[in-house]
């Protein structure tokens, strides 16, 4: 099993598992590899080091790992107080998954269902669906709290 770090043309990084390099190349050439964040099919393999596990446990712990010398900066180091893009991506995906798991998909009836709940015609519950920009503005003007949340098409299926 090959585990590869992949990246779409928009800079989203994700992991892919493949039976072999040939399997990866076949899926890549068939445009079967899709970014889970934006559904982009322009995917490239990032360079990565192999992980070798020989079964022997190391005597050092992470706390004993060698430290970089003072003043040295890793090329991927983030400024103090900033959140790395990968952490933001992971947090966003986790939040979208939570919304998807805890809301009912009412599809194109979203604006209608939101109004029915707001005016007490039906019980309040968590819903999600599609609304046009105009419908969203109208809901907000009526005092109905809605939050546009772009959900990649891949989130509608089970993610691996």
C-alpha positions as CSV (number, residue, x, y, z in Angstrom):
1,X,0.0,0.0,0.0
2,X,1.4,3.4,-1.0
3,X,0.3,6.5,0.9
4,X,1.0,9.6,-1.0
5,X,0.7,13.3,-0.2
6,X,-1.2,15.0,-3.0
7,X,-2.0,18.6,-3.8
8,X,-4.6,20.2,-6.1
9,X,-3.9,23.3,-8.3
10,X,-5.5,25.5,-5.5
11,X,-2.9,24.4,-3.0
12,X,-5.1,22.0,-0.9
13,X,-3.0,19.2,0.4
14,X,-4.5,15.7,1.1
15,X,-3.5,12.1,1.4
16,X,-4.2,9.3,-1.1
17,X,-3.8,5.5,-0.6
18,X,-3.0,3.4,-3.6
19,X,-2.3,-0.3,-4.2
20,X,0.8,0.6,-6.3
21,X,2.4,3.4,-8.3
22,X,0.7,2.0,-11.4
23,X,-2.6,2.3,-9.6
24,X,-1.9,6.0,-8.7
25,X,-0.8,6.8,-12.3
26,X,-4.0,5.0,-13.7
27,X,-6.3,7.0,-11.4
28,X,-4.4,10.3,-12.2
29,X,-4.6,9.8,-16.0
30,X,-8.3,8.9,-15.7
31,X,-9.0,12.1,-13.7
32,X,-10.3,9.9,-10.9
33,X,-8.3,11.8,-8.2
34,X,-10.4,14.7,-6.9
35,X,-9.5,17.2,-4.2
36,X,-11.9,16.7,-1.2
37,X,-11.9,20.5,-0.6
38,X,-12.7,21.9,-4.0
39,X,-13.2,19.0,-6.3
40,X,-10.3,20.0,-8.5
41,X,-9.0,17.2,-10.7
42,X,-5.6,18.8,-11.4
43,X,-3.8,16.8,-8.8
44,X,0.0,16.4,-8.3
45,X,2.1,14.2,-6.1
46,X,4.1,16.0,-3.5
47,X,7.6,14.8,-2.6
48,X,7.7,12.8,0.6
49,X,10.0,10.7,2.5
50,X,9.2,7.0,3.0
51,X,8.4,5.8,6.5
52,X,10.2,2.6,7.3
53,X,9.1,0.6,10.3
54,X,11.5,-2.2,11.2
55,X,9.5,-3.2,14.3
56,X,12.1,-2.1,16.8
57,X,11.1,0.7,19.1
58,X,13.3,3.7,19.4
59,X,14.9,4.4,22.7
60,X,14.4,8.2,22.3
61,X,11.2,9.9,22.9
62,X,9.9,13.0,21.0
63,X,11.0,15.2,23.9
64,X,14.5,13.9,23.4
65,X,14.6,14.7,19.7
66,X,17.4,17.0,18.6
67,X,16.4,20.6,18.7
68,X,17.2,23.1,15.9
69,X,19.9,25.6,16.7
70,X,18.9,29.0,17.9
71,X,17.9,31.3,15.0
72,X,17.4,28.5,12.5
73,X,14.1,28.6,10.7
74,X,12.6,25.7,8.9
75,X,11.5,26.5,5.3
76,X,7.9,25.5,6.3
77,X,7.9,27.3,9.7
78,X,4.9,29.5,10.4
79,X,5.1,33.0,12.0
80,X,4.4,33.0,15.7
81,X,0.7,33.0,16.4
82,X,-0.4,31.9,12.9
83,X,-2.2,28.8,12.0
84,X,-0.7,26.6,9.3
85,X,-2.9,26.3,6.1
86,X,-3.1,22.5,6.7
87,X,-4.6,23.0,10.2
88,X,-7.1,25.5,8.8
89,X,-8.1,23.0,6.1
90,X,-8.5,20.2,8.6
91,X,-10.6,22.4,10.9
92,X,-12.8,23.5,8.1
93,X,-13.3,19.9,6.9
94,X,-14.1,18.8,10.4
95,X,-16.7,21.6,10.8
96,X,-18.3,20.8,7.5
97,X,-18.5,17.1,8.4
98,X,-20.2,18.1,11.7
99,X,-22.7,20.2,9.9
100,X,-23.4,17.5,7.4
101,X,-23.9,14.9,10.2
102,X,-26.2,17.0,12.4
103,X,-28.5,18.7,9.9
104,X,-31.2,17.6,7.5
105,X,-30.7,18.2,3.8
106,X,-33.8,19.9,2.5
107,X,-32.3,20.6,-0.9
108,X,-33.8,23.4,-2.9
109,X,-36.6,23.9,-0.4
110,X,-34.1,25.5,2.0
111,X,-35.5,29.1,1.9
112,X,-39.1,27.7,2.3
113,X,-38.2,25.5,5.3
114,X,-36.2,28.2,7.0
115,X,-39.2,30.6,6.7
116,X,-41.6,27.9,8.0
117,X,-39.4,27.4,11.1
118,X,-38.9,31.1,11.6
119,X,-42.7,31.8,11.6
120,X,-43.5,28.8,13.8
121,X,-45.2,26.7,11.1
122,X,-42.9,23.7,11.8
123,X,-40.6,22.6,14.6
124,X,-37.1,24.1,14.6
125,X,-34.3,21.8,13.6
126,X,-30.9,22.0,11.9
127,X,-31.3,22.1,8.1
128,X,-29.0,22.6,5.2
129,X,-29.8,23.0,1.5
130,X,-29.4,25.2,-1.5
131,X,-30.5,28.9,-1.8
132,X,-29.8,31.5,-4.4
133,X,-27.9,34.6,-3.5
134,X,-31.2,36.5,-3.7
135,X,-33.0,34.0,-1.5
136,X,-30.2,34.3,1.1
137,X,-30.4,38.1,1.1
138,X,-34.2,38.0,1.5
139,X,-33.9,35.5,4.4
140,X,-31.4,37.8,6.2
141,X,-33.6,40.9,5.6
142,X,-36.5,38.9,7.3
143,X,-34.3,38.4,10.3
144,X,-33.7,34.7,9.6
145,X,-30.2,33.7,10.5
146,X,-28.5,31.8,7.7
147,X,-24.9,31.1,6.9
148,X,-23.7,30.3,3.4
149,X,-21.4,27.3,3.6
150,X,-19.9,26.1,0.4
151,X,-19.7,22.3,0.5
152,X,-17.6,20.5,-2.0
153,X,-19.5,17.8,-4.0
154,X,-17.3,15.1,-2.5
155,X,-18.8,15.7,0.9
156,X,-22.1,14.4,-0.2
157,X,-20.6,11.0,-0.5
158,X,-18.8,9.0,2.1
159,X,-15.2,10.3,2.5
160,X,-12.4,7.8,3.0
